[in-house]
């Protein structure tokens, strides 16, 4: 599952580098890239809601395996793209294929690991995926320079096809009767009403919606790369190196945050990480093109900004249990990715209208607002944790 996640994250990390090329090749603007990200994120995000229903009738490993195969096929098709419209269609297919990984994969892990280890398990799953992320500035950057973006995109699809077959062969449900028990526990609509009717879950979902305005790979990374290569004027090699420093935090950070949340609690760790993320992005804007300050800043900033999401997911898993958890994750990721499309459009528009520093300020504000929402969550009795 982590290797599958690595393939998906590798694609997500590759795309900002592709955007920096196609924005010139196809004569696009930052607003156009924002719209592109918004559409593809919306397509993949809306698929998330379906898994609260599909997991009752289709084995979760089958959903994960099929998704990987569709994902790989989308990237192969993307390698044949000759226009921005064709690339948009191909990446949308890839987003549909990658859509089971978070809600289905996290629900499966949450069933296997007890609450006191769940933060580590989900964060390790995210970190394993981010290993694919961190290789991209080196492997992907070299491939883009040597082969071009079409061939690179197609080659990134091949491992996904192989991984899909391996998941189909080796990954199994923990309980053979899971789908029967899920259907017997109540309808999807009953669980959906339960999820949306709980005050604590509503606040967690709201924090996810707000914090999506500064979320790692979908928002921060693409616009940060464009800022480094555009207004700051760094060459492609320097941008790839700085991007790699940022992404190292995506591997180290989630595991550390998961362990800390298992020991000290989800909410205090989350609030601390939101505050650190806001401080980090303000500092990033303040140092400008000063490499002596930029280089040591990007690793700790990446460690913070990529860590809040897996801990928030573990927090949700703690408080929504059994088959209700599948529905909760479906709602969570539908909202998170759907709002990501909205945020991508907003941030792209802010960049076009007011410049990058203002856009990064909006991202910082999203972290602070999410922290405030979590302060309002009542700890203790509202949790429904069980085995």
N, C-alpha and C positions, 0 to 999 in steps of 0.2 A: 504493500500500500504506500509506503514512503517513497519507493522508487517511482511508482506511478505519479505520485505527487511531485516528485522531482522533475519528471518530464513536463508536467503542466506548468510548473513554475519556471522552468527553463524557457518555455515559449513566452510566458508573461514577461520575463526579464529580457528576452530577445526583442520583443516588439518595440520598446522605447528606442532601441538602436535602429530598428527598421524605420520607425517614424522619422528619425532624424535624416534618413536618406530619401524616403519617398516624399517628404515635405518639399524637398528641392526638385526631385525627379518629376513629380506631378504638378508642381507649382501651387502647393497648398499653403494655408495659413495655420496659425496655432488654433484658431477657432474651428477650422476644418478637422484638425486632429482631435480636438475636444469632441466634436460631433461623432467622429469615427469611433472613439473610445466609448462614447455614450451609447451608441447603437449596439456595438458588439457586447458591451457589458450588460445592457438591458436584455438582449436576446438570451444570453447565458443565465442571467439572474432570474428571469421569469420562469425558467425551467426548474428552478430549485423547489418551487412550491409543489410541483407534481410528485416529488419523492415521498411526501407524507402519505400519499395514496399508493404509489407504485410499490413501496416496500412491503405492503400488505399482501401483494400478489406475486411479486417477482423477488427472488432471492437477492439480497444486497450484493453479494459477490458478482452475480450476473449483471447487475446494473453497473457496477464499477468496471467490469471487463468490457461490456458493450460500449460504455462511454469512452474508454481509452481507444478503442478501435475507431469510433467515429471521430474522436479528437485527432488521431494520427492521420486519418483520411482528409480531414479539413486542412491540415498543414500541407499535405501533399498537393492538394488542389491549390492552396495558396501559392505554392511554388510555380504554378502555371499562370499566375495573374499577370495581366498586361495593362491593367487600369486600376484606379482606386476603387471602382465599383466591384470589380472581380475580387480584389483583395478583401473588401468589406464582406462579401458573401462568404468567402472561404474562412475568414476568421470567425464569422458568426457561427458557421458549422462547427469549427473547433471549440468555440465557447459552449455550444450545446453538448458536445462530447465530454468536455471537462466538468460539466455541471454536477454530476453525481458525487464527485470526489469529496467535497466538503460536507454536505448534509448526510450522505449515506456513509461515507468513511468515518466521520466523527461519531455518528450514532452507533456504528459497529464497535468502535474503540471504547465508547462510553459503556457499552454493555459488558465488555470484557474486563475493564479495569475498575477497581473500587474507587470511591470518592477520594480517599487519601492519596491515590496515585494518578488520578485522572488528569490533573493539571500537567503532570510530567508526560503522560501518554499522548495527549492531544498536542502539547507543545513539541514533543519529539517528532510527531507526525508532521507538523508544520516545518520544523527545522530540517527534517529529512528531505522534505520537498525543496527547501531553500538551498540545499546542496546543489541542486540543479540550477538555482538562481545564480549562485556565486560563480559558477563555471562560465556563465555566458559572456561576461566582459572579456574573458581570455579566449575561450574556444569559439564562442559565437562571434566575437569581434574579429578574430583572425579569419574565420570562414566568410564573414561579410566582406572583408577586404580582398580575400583571394577568390571567392566564388560568386559574389554578388548576393543580393538579398533573396532572390527567388530560389536559387539552389539551396541556400542555407535554410530557408523556411521549410523546403521539401525534406531535406535531410533530417531536420528536427522531428519530423513526423514518423520516421522509421522506428525509433525506439518505442514510441507509444504503441504502435501496432504489436510489437513483440511483447510488451508488458501486458497488453490486454489479453493476449493468449495465456500468459503465465498466471494472471489473476484467475482466469476461467478454470485453469487446471488445479491451482493450489489453495485458493482462499475459500474458506467455508464459514457458514454461520456457526456461532457458538451453540445455539439451541436449534435443533432440527424443527421444532414446532413453533418457532418464533412467529411466523406469519399467521398461523392458526390462532395463537394467543393474542396477537395484535388485533385481529378482526373481532375476536370475542370481547375485547376490552371496551369496545364502543366504536362508534363511527368516527371517521376522520373529522367530520364537522363538529362532533361533540368535543373531540380533543382540541380542535381549533378554537372553539368557544372557550374552553378551559384555559388555553394558552393566552388568548387575548383578554380574558376576564381576570387574570391574576395581575395585581398591581406590581409585584416584583418583576415578573416577566416582561410586563409592558415597559418598565424603566430600563431593563437590560436591552430590550429591542430598540428602544428610543436612543440609548447611548450608542448602539451600533450604527443607527441611521445618521446620527450627528457626526460621529467620529469618522464615518466614511468620507467626509470632506478632506481628510488628510491621510487616507489609508495608503499603506506602503506601495505595493507594485502598481496598483491601478491609478493612483493619483500622484503621490509624491514623486515616485521614480520617473515617470514619463516627463513631467514638467520640470523636474530637477535636471534631467539630461538635456532638455531643450534649453534651459536657462544657462547651463554650463557651456554648451556648444554655441549658443546664440549671443545674448547680451554680454556674457563674461568672456567669450571669444577663445575658449580653449580648443586646441586641436583634438582630433578624434582619439589619438592615443592617450592623451591626458584625461579626456572625458571617460574613456573606458576604465582607466586606473581609478579615478575618483568614484566612478559607479561601483567598481569592485569593492572599494573600501566601505561604501554604504551597505552593500549586500552581504559583507562578512557578518555584519550585525544581524542579518536575517537568519543566519545559522546559529550563532552563539546566543543571541538574545532570547528567543522563545524558550529554549531549554532552561536557561537561568530563570526566566520569569515563571515558567511552569513549576519549577522546584520551589521557588520562593512562595508562590501562591498555595502550593500544597502545605507549606509549613506555616505561613503567616496569614493565610486567608486570601480569597480572590479579590475582594473589594479594595482593601488597602493597597495591594500591589497594583491593581488597575489604576487607581487614582494617582499613585506615584508615577506610573509610566505615562499617563496622559500629561501630567505636569512636565515631566522630563522631555516629552515629545514637543510640547509647545515651546519650551526653552530652547530645544535643539534647532527647531526650524527658524526661530527668530535669530539665533546666533549664526545660522547658515547665511541668512540674508545680510547680517551685519558685517561678516568677514569679507564678503565680496569675492574678488579674484585673488586674494592673498593665500597662496598655496601653503605657506608656513602655518597658517591658522586653519585652513580648510582641510588639510590632510588629517591632522589629529582630531578634528571635529566629527568627520563623517562616520567613523567607526562607532563611537558611543551614540551618535544620533541614530544610526541604523539599528543599533541594539535596542533602543527605546521604541522607535516608530514601528518596528516589525513585531513587537512582542505583545502589544495590548490585545490583538485580535484572538490569538489562541487562548489566552487567559479568560477573555470574555466568553468564549465558547465553552470552556470548562465550567465557568460560573453558571451558564445557562444549563449545562448538562447536570450540574448538581441540583438544580432547583426544578427541573422537569424530568420525570422519571418514567421508565417503562416505555410502552408504545407512544405515550404522549411526547416522549423525547424526540422521536422521529418527526412528528408534526412540528414540534418547537424548532428543530433544526431547519426543517423545510421553510418555515416562516422566517426564521432568522436570516438564512442565506438569500432567500428571495428578496427580503427587505434590503439586506446589505448590498447585494449586487445591483438590485434595481435602483436603489438610491445612489449607488456608485455611478450609474449612467447620468443621473441628474447632476451629481457633483462634478463629473467630468465636463459636462456642458457649461456649468456655472464657472468653474475654474478657468476653462478655456476662454470664456467670454470676458472674465475679469482680466486675464492676461492681455487680451486684445484691446480692452478698453482702458485699463489702468496700469498695466505693467506687472511684471513678475513679483516684485516685493509686496504689492497689495494682495496678490493671489496667495502668496505664502502666508501672509498675515491672516487671511481667511482660514487657511488650513490650521494655523495655530489656534485660532478661536474655536474651531470645531473640537479640538482636543479638550480645551477648557470647559466647553459646554457639556461634553460627554462626562467629564469628571464630576461636574455638578449634579448631573442626573443620577450617577451612582451613589452620591452622598445620600440621596433620598431613598435608596433601597433599604427596607427594613430587614435586618439580619435576624437569623434564629428561626422563629416559629413558622414562617411562611414557606420554608424549604420543605420539599416533599422527598428528600433523599431516602432511597432504599436500595437494596441489592439489585 
